[in-house]
Amino acid sequence: MPFLPDLCDLLGEHGVLTSPEDRAPYERDWRGLSNHPAMAVAFPKTASQVSDIVKLCVAQSIAIVPQGGNTSLVAGGVPIAGTPQLILSFNRMNTIRSLDLAADCIIAEAGVPLAAVQNAAADAGRLFPISFAADGSAQVGGAISTNAGGVQVLSYGNMRAQVLGLEVVLADGSIWHGLNALPKDNTGYDLKHLFIGAEGTLGLITAACLRLHPAPRAIATALVGTGSTENAMTLFQSVRRLAGPALTLCEFMTAEAIALGGTAPLKAPAYLLLEISALEEDAAPQALIERVLEKALEDGTALDAVIAQSARERESLMALRENIPEGELHAGGAVKHDISVPLSRMADMVAATQTLIAQNHPGCRLNIFGHLGDGNLHINIRPPEGRRLADLNKPAITDAIESLAVSLGGSFSAEHGIGQFRLSGMAAHKSPEALALMRRLKTAFDPACLFNPGKTIPPESNHD
Amino acid sequence: MPFLPDLCDLLGEHGVLTSPEDRAPYERDWRGLSNHPAMAVAFPKTASQVSDIVKLCVAQSIAIVPQGGNTSLVAGGVPIAGTPQLILSFNRMNTIRSLDLAADCIIAEAGVPLAAVQNAAADAGRLFPISFAADGSAQVGGAISTNAGGVQVLSYGNMRAQVLGLEVVLADGSIWHGLNALPKDNTGYDLKHLFIGAEGTLGLITAACLRLHPAPRAIATALVGTGSTENAMTLFQSVRRLAGPALTLCEFMTAEAIALGGTAPLKAPAYLLLEISALEEDAAPQALIERVLEKALEDGTALDAVIAQSARERESLMALRENIPEGELHAGGAVKHDISVPLSRMADMVAATQTLIAQNHPGCRLNIFGHLGDGNLHINIRPPEGRRLADLNKPAITDAIESLAVSLGGSFSAEHGIGQFRLSGMAAHKSPEALALMRRLKTAFDPACLFNPGKTIPPESNHD
């Protein structure tokens, strides 16, 4: 049967891209590390068109690669080699279907950019808290499928915590209408959690009902210099104990990391960027942060601190953190990692990493920064002065860092997911029981293996 | 093969109860509405003993009914009729394995009572927030398997939100060691969510790693009288907008409901019990609640209000809410429901219920109370003055109330789960797609259907 003509009949001439030039930007991941051809790129406008596409692909055994903003750091939304695939882009499913302020929720289609959800919430006096570097391009469906995190997870939780309900097209083309807006619903298995973080391998998310939060009316931001990771953890614990969920940001940066983001207004071996939010205009988060820092400076857990006195000062402090990835790129790039460990092992993780690199990869430079309060660090290894990234033994370094995190009870992928690039970690670090359960789920939900092949689950091996 | 001797060999004489008298309290649910025989009651002490029991039962096709504190309101932890079953009690798996204050988490075995977790947290200056009437008997495993809720879900989330990791015995007897303590871990499907709320039908939870929260140091409690459900909702929204997660309690009671709990210090058609918590001793949640109530009294959303001035006053206000279920029982009982609707439909739900009962069940008395901030109401129907509960057409009333909630985009079981008693609601209200997905999960995880038979999933029917 002629697949492409049938597809064009379904979506119209402008709903399908087939030429190599047109397909190119959808076939490569944004870092350009994965690039394999697809038969075409399809742009459905409705869930029922997605359903029709799935039925068409099932009939002809063509795999489907769901793609949102294509900002995955692990090539989770692009084709793999050696199997006929259709890229299903959600770019044209970009409608905000409803906004219910009394219920504090919004229903957005999979292709709505996260920034558009943030803006719709802000216009209504609410906050949608999932925020990260790529949120201008990253889309709702992709962010849910990867359970995206970012800088505000500490207080508001990750993407999973924002999802009240989902609409999902299943592997037989049927549609599960699970778009409920209920914080509490104990009627059988909570199916939405199966699709959140599944990277499109179990079903195709076409729309979501997302939580909105009250918008903060006052924010206090401080950059604190500390003598060690231990001191940074102690400081975090004491702020958290006083501020609880009002502590909306707690980012860690080593001196080497912050230097890549700009010039800090104070000098220290390690830094914390803290933000305390308040819902009342007349509340004084500033007073709280001042009280905490005063004590920390007295007892030595803090060496020095700067509190932003204006919006501009706040932005310049935030920029020091936000500019690190770009600064790292300009400095020649790094072998990147996204690990998490229990909060009680954070200092051990940093110390052990420094020892490991000094011993096994002498001269390599460490760029350690990330979401301290979540136990999530980005531990990036830069080549020695004057050497190139290509000179490094990336697989050896990555295996060492990831194994270290796992040995401390941690994870080798805290927020970026698995996609194609972390499959080796899955094979190396996940238990046979966990892999067996994942394969059982995959078989139960996508028996023909047509949804996003080659992602999330490593190939069977004797190690399992 | 001789099952019981093998079981005794495994657990020792004192690890198995077989006589009808000994089995009796485990075979009936605590409301005495379900009572069917089991072959025996087994009391394993370790996950590996649970694993051995599963293998023994698989070999002889004997079903396993996992049981915690046996406080289910839907008979989720007791046997059904007509199939050989073993009750697996977690009463002897009651060890708190570890408490990690730096990581703010606790690892508790399935049989630890919730109250013991609350106490361990409190002794360490932390809060474990899951709290409900039965939490002295209810156990960790059961509370996770039913995704228990209670009065503090509004701020802290339900049981699901407290679970960082699980240890689960699977249907082939293998053990999934998923006891991690990581707020962020995106390494493949998040398996723990499959077992949370699954009522023991997919796996047997033997231990959990649970989140701890900073303990509040100041609490302000107020009872507010309002003229209508609309006004109660308006008041809730305005407090929430100012207090956010500091609003740790928002319970709704109609005048009829509160009268069953005691004598209110003020008179109104409807009541809100509000609690605002603060982490700092010198913080003044009282000032915030006073400011909000002042405004509400001015604009008429509140008719009258009492703010507790002492611990005793606070307890007496809380008692008005806590005593409602017992008061209802003493007054002759009711047909009970546990519905939720989107917050924007709460007022509609209450009004429509009043109309429905007045029209179709004249004389019946309504007892409406519950977790307003979660959109979760307990709508209980009492017989007319002088009539008995047995005189009511329970199935007709329940179908009407549940259908009403579902028609407003709500749920027919918000926090109590399905067990045996809500299976009719599953058959009536869940979509064919949802039921098909649930059956696929059950088949994938428990192909022989030996885990908690007759719960959660309704029997196949033509309606599916």
Interface residues (C-beta under 8 A of the other chain):
Chain A: D100 A102 A103 D104 C105 T146 N147 G149 V153 N158 R160 A161 L170 S174 I175 W176 H177 G178 N180 A181 L182 P183 K184 D185 N186 T187 G188 Y189 D190 L191 H193 L194 I196 G197 A198 L202 H213 P214 M233 Q237 R240 R241 L242 A243 G244 P245 L279 E280 L288 S340 V341 P342 L343 S344 R345 H371 D374 G375 N376 G409 G410 S411 F412 S413 A414 E415 H416 G417 I418 R422 G425 M426 H429 K430 S431 E433 A434 A436 L437 M438 R440 L441 T443 A444 F445 T456 I457
Chain B: D100 A102 A103 D104 C105 T146 N147 G149 V153 G157 N158 R160 A161 L170 S174 I175 W176 H177 G178 N180 A181 L182 P183 K184 D185 N186 T187 G188 Y189 D190 L191 H193 L194 I196 G197 A198 L202 H213 P214 M233 Q237 R240 R241 L242 A243 G244 P245 L279 E280 L288 S340 V341 P342 L343 S344 R345 H371 D374 G375 N376 G409 G410 S411 F412 S413 A414 E415 H416 G417 I418 R422 G425 M426 H429 K430 S431 E433 A434 A436 L437 M438 R440 L441 T443 A444 F445 T456 I457
